[in-house]
Amino acid sequence: MEHKTTNVDEILEERATSYGGYGAGVECRAKILAALNEKHIETQGTDLPEGLRIIFGDVVLKLMRIASDPNHQDSYIDLAGYAKIIKEYTVDENNVNS
């Protein structure tokens, strides 16, 4: 992805305009990840494994970006990539108790 500028402040401002403020996004992601962890505890009896929490964090971020800008096609490609990574991590590598 090309950036119109290399100035970090300007890039952060562009992101905030496109996706909202970072702080509000962190709070939203934390709430969603906590809900996912609670579901895992309910069904599996344990917290989500660390690796899966990290991958889910990436997925939640992409979903939030899609919600903010559904026309940004690259986010859908990223989301498909994360789905493949989750499958490999959980099923192919047998890293998660089921």
N, C-alpha and C positions, 0 to 999 in steps of 0.2 A: 504494500500500500504506500502510495506516495504522499508525502506531507508537503503542504504549501510553504512550510516554514521549519526551521530547525530550532527556533527559540522555544525552550521548554514551557515558559509561561504562556505563550501563544497557543501551543499545542494543548496544554491543560485547559485553557479557556475554550478552545474548539470542542474538546471532549465534553466539558461541562455544558456547553450549549447543545450538543447533540444528545447527550445521555443523562444530564442532570449532575448535580454536585456529588463529589466523591463521598463525602461523609454520609449523606442520605443513602447512597448506594451501598455503602458498607453495612449500615444498619439493616437495610432490606435483605441483603445477602445473608447476614447473620441470623435473621429471623427464619428465613427459608431453610438454611442449613440446620438450624436447631430443630425445626419441624421434621426434616428428613432424618435426623439423628434419633428423635423421639420415636418415629415410625420404626426404625431399625431396632431400637430397644424393645418396642412393643412386640415385634415379630420374631426377633432373633435373640433377645435377651442380653445384648451387648451394644456398646456404642459402635457407630460406624468405624470400620478400620481407617487408620490415618490416610492411607493412599486413596481410598474411595472418597473420603471427605475432601481431599484436595481436588480430585477430578470433579466431584460434584460442585465444588466452588467455581471451577471454570465454566461448567455447564450453566449454573445459575447466572453468572456474569453475562454469558452470551444471551440467555433468555431475557435478561433485563435490557440488554442492548437492542434485541429484536423488538421488545415491547416499546422502546423509545424511538426506534427507527426501523419499521418493518420493511423498508425498501432497501436497506443495506444488505445486499446479497451475500457478501463475504461472511457475515455472521451465520448464515444458514450452512455454509460450507464448513465453517469451524465447528458448529454444533454436530454435524454429521461425523466429523473427525473425532469429536469427544465421545460420541456414541460407540464408535469402533474401538476407541481406547478402553472404554468401560467394559465392553464385551471381552476384549483381550485380557484385561486385568482380572475380571471376575470369573469368566467361564474358561477361557483358554488356559489361563495360568492357575486357576483354582485357588485364588488368593483370598476369597471371601467365603465364610461359612454360609451354607444355605440351609 
